[in-house]
Amino acid sequence: MIEQIYNYFTIDMLYYWVNLGVLPFWLILIFFPRSNLCKYFVASIFPFLILSGAYVFLLYKSYLNSYDFIANFSLYMGIDDITDLFSNKNFLMMFWIHFISINLFTGGWVVKDSQKFMINKFLLSIPLIIIYLIGPLGLLVYWLIRIFYAKNIGLYD
C-alpha cells in the first residue's frame, strides 16, 4: 500500500494536491475571517503541518532519486544559477511549497492583525486575495488599509 501511495504522488500530482489543498484555507480566510474555524483551523499550525509533510515527502523522494542538495546553494551565485535550479522539477516543487506556505502564513497573520483594529471583513478580502496571488503586494495593500484604521504609522507593530 505504501508503494502505491509513493507511486501515486509524482511531482505533477503533488503539485495539483498542494494547489487544491490550500484553497479551502484561503476561502475560509477570505469569507469567514472571524470564525472559530478560521481561528483554530486556518490561522494555526495545522495547514503548515500538512505542507511540511508534503515538503518532507518531496525531500525523501528526491533523496531516493539521488538529488544533489548541495547544488541548491548555487542559487546565491547569480540569476543564471537560479534558472538552472528551476529547470529541476524537484527544486521547483520545493520552492512552490515554500512560496505557498509563506503566503498562507501571511494571510493568517493579516486576519489576526486585522481583528485588533476591527477592519471590515469585506475590505480585508481585497488584500487577502492579492496576498494569495502576489504575496508581498497584498501585504503592502493591507498595511495601507491598516494605517487608515490605526490612524498612525508604526514601524514596530
BELURQUI-V591782 format. One record per backbone hydrogen bond with DSSP energy under -0.5 kcal/mol. CO is the residue of the C=O (numbers start at 0). NH is the residue of the N-H. E is the energy in kcal/mol with one decimal. If there is no record, write none. Layout:
co: (CO,CO)
nh: (NH,NH)
e: (E,E)
//
This chain:
co: (0,1,2,3,4,7,9,10,11,12,13,14,15,16,17,18,19,21,22,23,24,25,26,27,31,34,35,36,36,37,37,44,45,46,47,48,49,50,51,52,53,54,55,56,57,58,59,60,61,62,66,67,68,69,70,71,72,73,73,77,78,79,80,81,82,83,84,86,87,88,89,90,91,92,93,94,95,96,97,98,99,100,101,102,103,104,105,106,107,108,109,110,111,112,112,113,119,120,121,122,122,123,124,125,126,127,128,129,129,130,133,133,134,134,135,136,137,138,139,140,141,142,143,144,145,146,146,151,153)
nh: (4,5,6,7,8,9,13,14,15,16,17,18,19,20,21,22,23,25,26,27,28,29,30,31,34,38,39,40,41,41,42,48,49,50,51,52,53,54,55,56,57,58,59,60,61,62,63,64,66,65,68,70,71,72,73,74,75,76,77,81,82,83,84,85,86,86,87,88,91,92,93,94,95,96,97,98,99,100,101,102,103,104,105,106,107,108,109,110,111,112,113,114,115,115,116,118,123,124,125,125,126,127,128,129,130,131,132,133,134,134,135,136,137,138,139,140,141,142,143,144,145,146,147,148,149,150,151,153,156)
e: (-2.1,-2.7,-2.4,-1.9,-2.1,-2.0,-2.7,-2.0,-1.7,-2.4,-2.6,-2.1,-2.6,-2.4,-1.4,-0.6,-0.6,-2.2,-2.7,-2.1,-2.3,-2.5,-2.7,-2.2,-1.4,-2.1,-3.0,-1.9,-1.0,-0.7,-3.2,-1.7,-1.6,-2.4,-2.2,-1.9,-2.0,-2.1,-2.9,-2.5,-2.2,-2.5,-2.7,-2.6,-2.4,-2.6,-2.2,-1.2,-2.4,-1.6,-1.2,-0.6,-1.3,-1.5,-1.7,-1.6,-1.2,-2.0,-0.5,-1.4,-1.9,-1.9,-2.1,-2.6,-0.7,-0.6,-1.6,-0.6,-2.4,-2.4,-2.2,-2.6,-2.3,-2.4,-1.9,-2.8,-2.7,-2.3,-2.2,-2.3,-2.4,-2.5,-2.5,-2.4,-2.3,-2.4,-2.5,-2.1,-2.2,-3.0,-2.6,-1.1,-0.6,-1.0,-0.7,-2.0,-2.2,-1.1,-0.5,-0.8,-0.7,-1.7,-2.3,-2.0,-2.8,-2.3,-1.8,-4.1,-0.8,-1.3,-0.8,-0.9,-0.7,-1.6,-2.1,-2.2,-2.5,-2.4,-2.0,-2.1,-3.0,-2.4,-1.4,-2.0,-3.2,-1.6,-0.5,-0.6,-0.5)
//
